[in-house]
Amino acid sequence: MDMETNYEIASTADFIHSQNFTRAALQFPDNLLKDSTRIVRALRAKLRSIRDSDGEHNGDSKDVGLFIMADTTYGSCCVDEVGASRINADCVIHYGHTCLSPTSKLPAFFVFGKASISISKCVENLSKHALTSAKRILVLYGLEYAYAIPHIREALREASTYCVSGTNLEINFSSVICTVINPSEDHKSIHGRAGGCTANESFDKVAGTRYTIGGLNWNIPEGHKMEDYLLFWIGSDNSAFANVVLTFNGCEIVRYDATEDCLVTDVSQQLRILKRRYYLVEKAKDANIIGILVGTLGVAGYLNMIHQMKELITRAGKKAYTLVMGRPNPAKLANFPECDVFINVSCAQTALLDSKEFYSPVITPFEAMLAFNRGSQWTGAYVMEFRDLISYFPAEVRDQSEEARFSFIKGGYVEDFDQPETVNGEEDKEGALALANATEKALKLCDGNLNSVIKGTAKSGAEFYLGRSYHGLEINGDSSPEPFMIGRSGKASGYEDEKSKQES
């Protein structure tokens, strides 16, 4: 497949020209940077051709500014609006794998690419499951295979396996939500299908429940449940597939690996992640100091989610700190040892971090809501999208109970709430005054045993700091500086003090 077709040069140039954009940021993941300069040359030539054909070429006209963005601020699947703002771009062209999370400021055009796939082999495996499974089949896929879905559906029709004779089995296809996102339209702009991929019209027209995940959407007819479907995933074992497995963990799932041309029916390894996540939820319940990691500055709704996390933590009687550091890693988070747990506010495909190598565990906003909403029970459902979290946990959460709770980690009852301090007979609710009182309370520990405050027991960062054995450079007693000593002077071949010794 030639480069212009694979990277959709013509449609990209048409998008830039039709919207009269003058500065476009081209966002590439690391694995596509090798093609970035060739894409820019082809895109610039196409833009000039369109301009000339429209009769707009003249001596005063300028080429559209095309800027290559690499090493994104956060995950490469999200639109990097922070990097684009540094060059005053008025749109972003996103290449490669994406989560299709709605943007907050800039319009974005998505080029998924076209990964190679054997249509015949895929249809063969899909037909086999249609004949042997007693469930309806729903086909999900990585967006890089969206261009091939119409060909797969046509091949299925020709093979007469779209509906198996004598049964009610069906094969239904999800559709790509959009290729262009315009935040000015309430973050819900849908401007077309990716790569010519059209939705299963008969399926879309059925009244029922609409599902959306990873840039795909589909309808489930009334009276049906997701558990009634076998999910057939076309693509690799990546973050998008992990998101599907966790979200629909009650469904039977098989995966067709197009690169290896093989069918994977055992997804127990991915489902085993749920056990680890449940353990982290229980561990988060015992946390006193929580760090909120800002994992995105471009996904629409991230700021509301951060505020929601702060309110949730405060109601639970715990201390929250907001941290902005780009992509988190063990070394960065180790600079905040006072935090017992971190909440990664990010898109659905990057929020789930394997924190085994981290000093403190990293959980998702959904897991935080389970941990800090007293009385919440995990039913097995797993929610990753911001918009779904708001509906799953209503904003008007009931008042937290101040009774002791049982900790499965500590093996006993623990108290999460301190007795409220009052100021002039009224409960202190002002943030600045509350912080001052907490700091003053922590400083009182200086008269006691500093080593008594250890990780997991401190109620604030100041209290944790005072419990550390090292507090930085300190001047005890007299505030005047210590007398200084004059070091050696002269050249290394012969310092002045060495010369004096030789002369004597």
C-alpha positions in Angstrom: 0.0 0.0 0.0 1.5 3.4 -1.0 2.2 6.1 1.5 -0.4 8.5 0.2 -3.2 6.0 0.6 -2.0 4.6 3.9 -1.7 8.1 5.5 -4.7 9.6 3.7 -2.8 12.5 2.3 -5.7 13.7 0.1 -8.4 13.7 2.8 -6.0 15.3 5.3 -5.1 18.1 2.9 -8.8 18.6 2.1 -9.6 18.9 5.8 -6.9 21.6 6.3 -7.9 23.5 3.2 -11.6 23.4 3.7 -11.3 24.8 7.2 -8.9 27.5 6.2 -6.3 26.4 8.8 -2.9 28.1 8.6 -0.9 26.2 11.2 -1.4 22.5 11.6 0.4 20.3 14.2 1.1 16.8 13.0 1.3 14.5 16.0 3.2 11.2 15.5 3.8 8.3 17.9 7.4 7.1 18.1 7.0 4.2 15.7 5.8 6.5 12.9 8.4 9.3 13.2 10.5 7.6 10.5 7.7 8.5 8.0 7.0 12.0 9.3 9.2 14.0 6.9 7.9 12.2 3.9 4.3 12.8 5.0 5.0 16.5 5.4 6.4 16.8 1.9 3.5 14.9 0.4 1.0 16.9 2.4 2.6 20.2 1.5 2.6 19.3 -2.2 -1.1 18.2 -2.1 -2.1 21.5 -0.4 -0.3 23.5 -3.1 -2.1 21.4 -5.7 -5.5 22.1 -4.2 -4.7 25.8 -3.8 -3.6 26.0 -7.5 -6.7 24.2 -8.7 -8.9 26.6 -6.8 -7.1 29.6 -8.4 -5.8 30.9 -5.1 -2.1 30.8 -5.9 -0.4 34.2 -6.0 2.8 35.8 -5.0 1.5 36.9 -1.6 0.0 33.6 -0.5 1.9 31.5 2.0 2.1 27.8 2.5 0.2 26.3 5.5 2.5 25.8 8.4 3.1 22.1 9.1 4.8 21.3 12.4 5.9 17.7 13.5 5.2 16.9 17.1 7.0 14.1 18.8 7.5 13.0 22.4 4.0 13.9 23.4 3.3 15.5 26.8 1.1 12.6 27.9 0.0 9.4 26.2 0.4 9.3 22.4 -3.2 8.0 21.9 -4.6 11.4 23.0 -4.5 14.6 21.1 -1.6 16.7 22.5 -3.2 20.1 22.8 -0.4 21.2 25.1 2.3 20.7 22.5 0.1 22.1 19.8 -0.5 25.3 21.8 3.2 26.0 22.0 3.3 26.6 18.2 -0.1 28.3 18.1 -1.6 25.6 16.0 -5.2 25.9 15.0 -5.7 22.2 14.4 -4.1 18.8 15.1 -3.6 15.9 12.7 -3.2 12.8 14.8 -1.5 9.7 13.3 -1.5 6.2 14.5 -3.3 4.5 17.4 -5.8 6.7 19.2 -8.4 6.4 21.9 -10.6 9.0 20.1 -11.1 10.9 23.4 -12.9 14.2 22.8 -10.7 17.2 22.8 -11.2 20.3 24.9 -9.9 23.2 22.7 -8.6 22.3 19.2 -10.2 20.4 16.3 -8.5 17.2 15.4 -8.3 15.0 12.3 -7.4 11.3 12.9 -5.4 9.2 10.5 -5.6 5.6 11.8 -3.3 4.1 9.2 -4.0 0.8 7.5 -2.4 -2.3 9.1 -2.1 -5.3 6.8 -4.6 -8.1 7.3 -5.6 -11.3 5.4 -9.3 -10.8 4.6 -9.8 -14.5 3.8 -8.1 -15.8 6.9 -10.1 -13.4 9.1 -13.4 -14.4 7.5 -12.5 -18.1 7.9 -11.9 -17.7 11.6 -15.0 -15.5 12.0 -17.1 -18.0 10.1 -15.9 -20.9 12.2 -17.1 -19.2 15.4 -20.4 -18.3 13.8 -21.0 -21.9 13.1 -19.9 -23.3 16.5 -21.0 -20.6 18.9 -24.5 -20.5 20.4 -24.2 -16.8 20.9 -24.6 -13.8 18.6 -21.2 -12.3 17.6 -20.2 -8.7 17.8 -17.0 -7.7 16.0 -14.8 -5.1 17.6 -11.4 -4.1 16.1 -8.4 -1.8 16.4 -9.0 1.4 14.5 -6.0 0.6 12.2 -8.2 -2.2 10.7 -11.3 0.0 10.2 -10.6 0.3 6.5 -10.8 -3.5 6.1 -14.2 -4.0 7.8 -16.4 -3.3 4.7 -14.3 -5.9 2.8 -14.7 -8.4 5.6 -18.5 -7.9 5.7 -18.7 -8.4 1.9 -16.6 -11.5 2.1 -18.9 -12.9 4.8 -22.0 -12.2 2.6 -20.4 -14.1 -0.3 -19.5 -17.0 2.0 -23.2 -17.1 3.1 -22.2 -17.1 6.8 -23.6 -13.7 7.7 -26.7 -15.5 9.1 -26.4 -19.3 9.6 -29.3 -21.2 8.1 -31.7 -22.7 10.6 -30.4 -20.6 13.5 -30.8 -17.1 14.9 -27.0 -16.5 15.0 -25.9 -13.2 13.7 -22.6 -11.4 13.1 -22.8 -7.7 13.9 -20.1 -5.1 13.4 -19.3 -2.0 15.5 -18.7 1.2 13.6 -16.1 4.0 14.1 -17.6 7.1 15.7 -15.7 9.7 13.7 -12.5 10.8 12.1 -12.9 14.5 13.0 -13.5 15.9 16.5 -14.6 19.5 16.9 -14.7 20.6 20.5 -17.0 23.6 19.7 -19.9 21.2 19.2 -20.1 20.1 22.9 -17.3 17.5 22.3 -19.7 15.2 20.3 -18.9 16.1 16.7 -19.3 13.2 14.3 -18.1 14.1 10.8 -17.9 10.8 9.0 -16.7 7.2 9.0 -13.1 6.2 9.2 -11.4 4.9 6.1 -14.7 4.4 4.3 -16.0 2.1 7.0 -19.7 2.3 7.2 -21.8 1.2 10.1 -24.0 -1.9 10.0 -27.1 0.0 9.0 -29.5 -2.8 10.0 -27.9 -3.0 13.4 -27.8 0.8 14.0 -31.5 1.2 13.3 -32.5 -1.2 16.0 -33.8 0.5 19.1 -32.0 -0.4 22.2 -28.9 0.5 24.2 -25.9 2.2 22.6 -22.4 1.3 23.7 -19.2 3.2 23.0 -15.6 2.2 23.7 -12.3 3.1 22.2 -13.7 5.0 19.3 -16.3 2.3 18.4 -20.0 2.3 18.9 -22.9 -0.2 18.4 -26.5 -0.8 19.4 -27.8 -3.7 21.5 -31.5 -4.4 20.8 -34.1 -4.1 23.6 -34.2 -7.2 25.8 -30.6 -8.2 25.0 -27.5 -8.0 27.2 -23.9 -7.7 26.3 -23.4 -11.1 28.0 -25.5 -12.6 25.2 -22.8 -11.7 22.7 -19.4 -13.3 21.9 -16.9 -10.5 21.3 -14.6 -11.1 18.3 -11.7 -8.7 18.5 -9.6 -8.0 15.4 -6.2 -6.6 16.4 -3.2 -6.9 18.7 -3.1 -7.3 22.5 -2.8 -3.6 23.3 -4.3 -1.1 25.7 -7.5 -0.9 23.5 -8.0 -4.6 23.8 -7.3 -4.5 27.6 -10.0 -1.8 27.9 -12.5 -4.0 26.1 -11.7 -7.1 28.3 -12.0 -5.2 31.6 -15.2 -3.3 30.6 -17.0 -6.4 29.2 -15.4 -9.0 31.5 -18.7 -10.9 31.7 -18.6 -11.6 27.9 -16.9 -14.5 26.1 -14.0 -12.9 24.1 -11.8 -14.2 21.3 -9.0 -12.3 19.5 -7.8 -12.6 16.0 -4.2 -11.5 15.7 -3.8 -10.3 12.2 0.0 -9.9 12.4 0.5 -13.5 13.5 -2.6 -14.8 11.6 -3.8 -16.8 14.7 -6.8 -17.0 16.9 -6.4 -16.5 20.7 -9.3 -17.8 22.7 -7.7 -17.6 26.2 -7.9 -14.2 27.7 -7.6 -15.3 31.3 -4.3 -13.4 31.6 -6.2 -10.1 30.9 -9.0 -11.1 33.2 -6.5 -11.8 36.0 -5.8 -8.1 36.1 -9.2 -7.6 37.8 -8.0 -9.5 40.8 -5.0 -7.2 41.1 -7.3 -4.1 40.7 -9.6 -5.3 43.4 -6.6 -5.7 45.8 -5.6 -2.1 45.0 -9.1 -0.9 45.8 -8.9 -2.4 49.2 -5.4 -1.0 49.7 -6.6 2.5 48.7 -9.3 2.4 51.4 -6.5 2.5 54.0 -4.7 5.4 52.4 -4.5 8.7 54.2 -2.7 10.9 51.7 -3.7 10.6 48.0 -2.0 12.1 45.0 -4.1 13.1 42.1 -2.0 12.7 38.9 -3.1 15.0 36.0 -2.6 12.5 33.2 -4.1 14.7 30.4 -4.7 18.3 29.6 -6.6 17.7 26.4 -9.3 15.2 27.1 -12.6 16.9 27.5 -14.0 16.6 31.1 -10.6 16.0 32.8 -10.9 19.1 35.0 -14.3 18.2 36.2 -13.0 14.7 37.1 -10.1 16.2 39.1 -12.6 18.4 41.0 -14.8 15.3 41.6 -11.8 13.4 42.9 -10.9 16.2 45.3 -14.4 16.3 46.7 -14.6 12.6 47.0 -11.3 12.4 48.9 -12.2 15.3 51.2 -15.5 13.7 52.1 -13.7 10.5 53.0 -11.7 12.4 55.6 -8.4 12.1 53.6 -5.8 14.5 52.3 -5.4 15.2 48.5 -2.6 16.7 46.6 -2.8 17.5 42.8 0.4 16.7 40.8 1.2 17.6 37.2 4.3 15.8 35.9 3.6 14.5 32.4 3.7 10.8 31.9 4.2 9.1 35.3 7.0 6.7 36.0 8.4 5.1 39.1 11.2 7.7 39.4 8.9 10.6 39.2 6.4 9.3 41.8 9.1 8.3 44.2 9.6 12.0 44.8 6.3 12.0 46.7 6.8 9.2 49.3 4.2 10.7 51.5 1.4 9.7 49.1 -0.1 6.3 50.0 -1.8 6.0 46.7 -2.1 7.9 43.4 -5.2 8.4 41.2 -4.3 8.7 37.5 -6.8 11.0 35.8 -6.3 10.1 32.2 -8.0 8.7 29.1 -9.5 5.2 29.3 -6.5 3.6 27.6 -3.7 5.1 29.6 -5.3 5.4 33.1 -4.7 1.7 33.8 -1.0 1.5 34.9 0.8 -1.6 36.1 2.2 -0.1 39.3 4.1 -3.1 40.5 7.4 -1.2 40.2 6.0 2.0 41.8 6.7 3.0 45.4 2.9 3.4 45.9 0.0 1.9 43.9 -1.7 3.9 41.0 -5.4 3.5 40.6 -8.1 4.8 38.2 -10.9 7.3 39.1 -13.4 4.4 39.0 -11.4 2.5 41.6 -11.1 5.6 43.7 -14.8 6.0 43.7 -15.2 2.4 44.9 -12.6 2.9 47.6 -13.7 6.3 49.0 -17.4 6.0 48.7 -18.3 4.3 51.9 -20.6 1.4 51.4 -19.9 1.0 47.7 -19.8 -2.6 46.5 -17.9 -3.8 43.4 -20.4 -5.7 41.2 -17.7 -6.8 38.7 -18.5 -3.9 36.3 -15.5 -1.8 35.3 -15.9 1.8 34.0 -13.1 3.8 32.4 -14.7 6.7 30.5 -15.3 10.0 32.2 -18.8 10.4 30.9 -19.8 6.9 32.1 -18.3 7.5 35.6 -20.5 10.5 36.2 -23.6 8.4 35.5 -22.3 5.4 37.4 -21.6 7.4 40.5 -24.0 10.4 40.7 -22.7 13.7 41.8 -25.0 13.9 44.8 -23.2 11.2 46.8 -24.7 10.4 50.2 -23.0 11.6 53.4 -20.1 9.5 54.4 -20.6 7.4 57.5 -18.0 8.2 60.3 -18.3 4.8 61.8 -15.2 2.6 61.9 -14.8 0.3 59.0 -13.1 -3.1 58.7 -9.8 -3.2 56.7 -9.1 -6.4 54.9 -5.4 -5.3 54.5 -4.8 -4.5 58.2 -7.2 -7.1 59.5 -9.1 -4.9 61.9 -11.3 -1.9 62.3 -9.9 1.5 61.5 -11.1 5.1 61.9 -11.0 7.3 58.8 -12.3 10.5 60.3 -10.8 12.7 63.0 -13.0 14.7 65.3 -13.8 18.0 63.5 -12.1 21.1 64.9 -14.2 24.1 65.5 -13.5 27.8 65.2 -15.7 30.1 67.3 -18.2 27.2 67.7 -18.4 26.6 63.9 -16.9 23.8 62.0 -13.9 25.0 59.9 -14.6 24.5 56.3 -12.3 27.0 54.7 -9.5 25.4 52.7 -6.7 27.8 53.7 -7.6 27.7 57.4 -7.9 24.0 57.3 -4.5 23.7 55.8 -3.0 26.0 58.4 -4.6 24.0 61.3 -3.3 20.7 59.8 0.2 22.2 59.5 0.1 23.5 63.0 -1.0 20.1 64.3 1.8 18.5 62.4 4.4 20.9 63.8 3.4 19.9 67.3 5.0 16.5 66.7 8.4 18.2 66.9 8.2 17.9 70.7 7.5 14.2 70.5 9.0 11.1 68.9 9.5 12.0 65.2 10.1 8.5 64.2 6.5 7.6 65.3 5.1 8.9 62.1 5.6 6.4 59.3 4.2 5.9 55.9 0.5 5.0 56.0 -0.1 6.8 59.3 0.5 10.4 58.5 -2.5 12.5 57.8 -0.8 15.2 55.7 2.4 15.9 53.8 3.7 18.2 56.7 3.1 15.4 59.2 4.9 12.9 57.0 7.8 15.3 56.5 8.3 15.7 60.3 8.5 11.9 60.7 11.4 11.6 58.4 14.9 11.1 59.8 16.4 13.7 57.4 14.9 17.1 57.1 17.5 18.9 54.9 20.1 21.4 56.1 19.3 22.6 59.5 20.8 25.3 61.7 20.3 24.5 65.4 20.5 27.1 68.2 22.2 30.3 67.0 20.9 31.5 63.7 24.3 32.9 62.7 26.2 31.0 60.0 28.9 28.6 60.9 32.5 29.8 60.5 33.8 28.9 57.1 37.2 27.3 56.2 39.5 28.5 53.5 40.3 25.7 51.1 43.4 25.2 48.9 44.5 27.8 46.5 46.8 27.7 43.5 47.3 25.2 40.7 46.7 21.4 41.0 50.4 20.8 40.1 51.4 22.6 43.3 49.0 24.2 45.8 50.2 27.1 47.9 50.2 25.0 51.1 52.2 22.3 49.4 54.8 24.8 48.3 55.2 26.2 51.8 55.8 22.7 53.1 58.5 22.0 50.5 60.3 25.3 51.2 60.3 24.6 54.9 
